[in-house]
Amino acid sequence: MSDKKPLFQTLWGAALLLAGLGVFYRTPQIMPKISEFETDSFELGFIRLCFYIMGVILVGGGIKKILANRKKILGRKD
């Protein structure tokens, strides 16, 4: 099982990366629906900021996980 762990972790990193990109793709599409609620511009800006921060964290975590496990799969010890 230990020889499959880096491969699984790399796939998990790819899933995180794709989820983060999905957040960036969907945020502009769902903001008009969120603005239908009675909210002011500060709250809408804060919600948008939170979505983008979540996307950055997901993309960053995915890239970090892919790069860390790529070295293990290729057999490098750098």
ROKEFI-435339 format. One line per field, with one value per residue: y, z, x of N, C-alpha, C in turn. Coordinates in nm, 3 decimals. Each point is the difference from the previous one (the first is absolute). Layout:
N
n.py <- Y ...
n.pz <- Z ...
n.px <- X ...
ca.py <- Y ...
ca.pz <- Z ...
ca.px <- X ...
c.py <- Y ...
c.pz <- Z ...
c.px <- X ...
END
This chain:
78
n.py <- -0.120 -0.007 -0.094 -0.018 0.025 0.013 -0.109 -0.058 0.039 -0.043 -0.107 -0.010 0.026 -0.086 -0.077 0.029 -0.019 -0.107 -0.033 0.039 -0.062 -0.099 0.030 0.015 -0.112 -0.055 0.061 0.039 -0.130 -0.024 0.095 -0.001 -0.131 0.016 0.085 -0.102 -0.052 0.042 0.033 0.062 0.099 0.043 -0.045 0.052 0.108 -0.007 -0.029 0.093 0.081 -0.043 0.009 0.117 0.034 -0.053 0.063 0.108 -0.023 -0.029 0.101 0.082 -0.051 0.008 0.119 0.038 -0.061 0.053 0.116 -0.009 -0.049 0.097 0.061 -0.041 0.036 0.110 -0.016 0.127 0.042 0.089
n.pz <- 0.000 0.060 -0.096 0.038 0.119 -0.054 -0.066 0.108 0.067 -0.109 -0.005 0.131 -0.025 -0.100 0.086 0.091 -0.091 -0.045 0.127 0.020 -0.112 0.048 0.114 -0.066 -0.058 0.112 0.065 -0.118 -0.016 0.123 -0.025 -0.123 0.017 0.047 -0.102 -0.034 0.094 0.107 -0.077 0.071 -0.058 0.127 0.030 -0.115 0.026 0.124 -0.047 -0.094 0.093 0.078 -0.104 -0.033 0.128 0.004 -0.116 0.051 0.113 -0.069 -0.084 0.098 0.073 -0.108 -0.034 0.126 0.006 -0.117 0.029 0.120 -0.054 -0.088 0.096 0.081 -0.090 -0.029 0.130 -0.008 0.050 -0.097
n.px <- 0.082 0.119 0.014 -0.125 0.052 0.123 -0.037 -0.053 0.108 0.065 -0.076 0.020 0.127 -0.013 -0.065 0.093 0.094 -0.064 -0.013 0.125 0.035 -0.073 0.060 0.117 -0.034 -0.043 0.097 0.048 -0.024 0.045 0.087 -0.052 0.006 0.123 0.019 -0.077 0.080 -0.065 0.100 0.092 0.063 0.012 -0.122 -0.043 0.070 -0.048 -0.120 0.013 0.049 -0.097 -0.082 0.056 -0.007 -0.122 -0.021 0.058 -0.065 -0.110 0.019 0.032 -0.097 -0.076 0.050 -0.008 -0.117 -0.032 0.058 -0.054 -0.108 0.017 0.068 -0.096 -0.090 0.069 -0.001 -0.030 0.114 -0.027
ca.py <- 0.120 0.120 0.041 0.066 0.121 0.123 0.014 0.044 0.138 0.084 0.010 0.086 0.135 0.040 0.028 0.130 0.101 0.016 0.062 0.142 0.062 0.004 0.114 0.121 -0.002 0.013 0.119 0.106 -0.045 -0.007 0.128 0.064 -0.068 0.040 0.141 0.011 0.016 0.138 0.023 0.120 -0.027 -0.050 -0.144 -0.070 0.001 -0.092 -0.135 -0.025 -0.015 -0.132 -0.102 0.001 -0.051 -0.145 -0.051 0.009 -0.103 -0.130 -0.010 -0.006 -0.131 -0.102 0.010 -0.043 -0.145 -0.061 0.013 -0.078 -0.143 -0.025 -0.040 -0.137 -0.091 -0.007 -0.056 0.103 0.030 0.141
ca.pz <- 0.000 0.010 -0.132 -0.068 0.073 -0.074 -0.116 0.052 0.046 -0.119 -0.052 0.093 -0.030 -0.125 0.033 0.068 -0.101 -0.083 0.082 0.009 -0.129 -0.008 0.081 -0.079 -0.114 0.041 0.082 -0.073 -0.041 0.111 0.071 -0.022 0.080 0.140 0.014 0.009 0.141 0.044 0.055 -0.053 -0.084 0.082 0.023 -0.126 -0.020 0.096 -0.046 -0.118 0.050 0.065 -0.105 -0.067 0.094 0.003 -0.124 0.008 0.094 -0.066 -0.108 0.062 0.064 -0.104 -0.064 0.098 0.015 -0.125 -0.010 0.105 -0.028 -0.130 0.028 0.052 -0.109 -0.093 0.071 0.036 0.143 0.011
ca.px <- -0.082 0.083 0.046 -0.112 -0.038 0.032 -0.089 -0.129 0.014 0.008 -0.137 -0.073 0.045 -0.065 -0.140 -0.002 0.028 -0.120 -0.105 0.033 -0.030 -0.146 -0.047 0.025 -0.091 -0.140 -0.028 -0.072 -0.133 -0.094 -0.012 -0.131 -0.102 0.021 -0.037 -0.146 -0.035 0.015 0.134 0.063 0.117 0.110 -0.020 0.025 0.145 0.059 -0.032 0.085 0.137 0.010 0.003 0.129 0.102 -0.016 0.056 0.146 0.047 -0.014 0.098 0.133 0.016 0.010 0.131 0.100 -0.011 0.047 0.146 0.066 -0.011 0.062 0.139 -0.002 -0.035 0.112 0.115 0.098 0.011 0.040
c.py <- 0.126 0.045 0.070 0.132 0.128 0.021 0.049 0.146 0.096 0.017 0.089 0.147 0.052 0.033 0.135 0.114 0.025 0.063 0.150 0.074 0.009 0.114 0.129 0.010 0.032 0.129 0.111 -0.040 0.001 0.133 0.073 -0.065 0.038 0.144 0.019 0.011 0.145 0.018 0.128 -0.037 -0.052 -0.151 -0.080 -0.006 -0.098 -0.146 -0.037 -0.022 -0.138 -0.112 -0.005 -0.046 -0.152 -0.063 0.002 -0.108 -0.138 -0.019 -0.013 -0.134 -0.112 0.000 -0.049 -0.152 -0.071 0.005 -0.084 -0.149 -0.036 -0.047 -0.144 -0.100 -0.017 -0.053 0.099 0.020 0.143 0.067
c.pz <- 0.000 -0.136 -0.080 0.065 -0.076 -0.122 0.045 0.044 -0.117 -0.063 0.089 -0.022 -0.128 0.025 0.071 -0.100 -0.087 0.078 0.014 -0.129 -0.022 0.080 -0.077 -0.118 0.041 0.075 -0.079 -0.041 0.114 0.075 -0.031 0.081 0.147 0.020 0.003 0.145 0.039 0.071 -0.058 -0.074 0.081 0.021 -0.127 -0.030 0.093 -0.041 -0.119 0.042 0.064 -0.102 -0.067 0.091 0.009 -0.126 0.001 0.091 -0.065 -0.110 0.058 0.066 -0.100 -0.068 0.094 0.013 -0.126 -0.008 0.103 -0.033 -0.136 0.018 0.048 -0.111 -0.095 0.065 0.036 0.150 0.022 0.109
c.px <- 0.086 0.051 -0.110 -0.037 0.039 -0.090 -0.137 0.006 0.010 -0.138 -0.086 0.039 -0.062 -0.147 -0.014 0.020 -0.123 -0.115 0.025 -0.028 -0.151 -0.059 0.020 -0.098 -0.144 -0.033 -0.069 -0.141 -0.100 -0.016 -0.131 -0.112 0.011 -0.045 -0.152 -0.048 0.023 0.134 0.055 0.129 0.118 -0.012 0.025 0.150 0.070 -0.025 0.088 0.145 0.019 0.004 0.137 0.113 -0.009 0.059 0.152 0.057 -0.008 0.104 0.141 0.027 0.014 0.135 0.109 0.001 0.051 0.151 0.073 -0.002 0.056 0.143 0.005 -0.029 0.118 0.127 0.107 0.001 0.046 -0.078
END
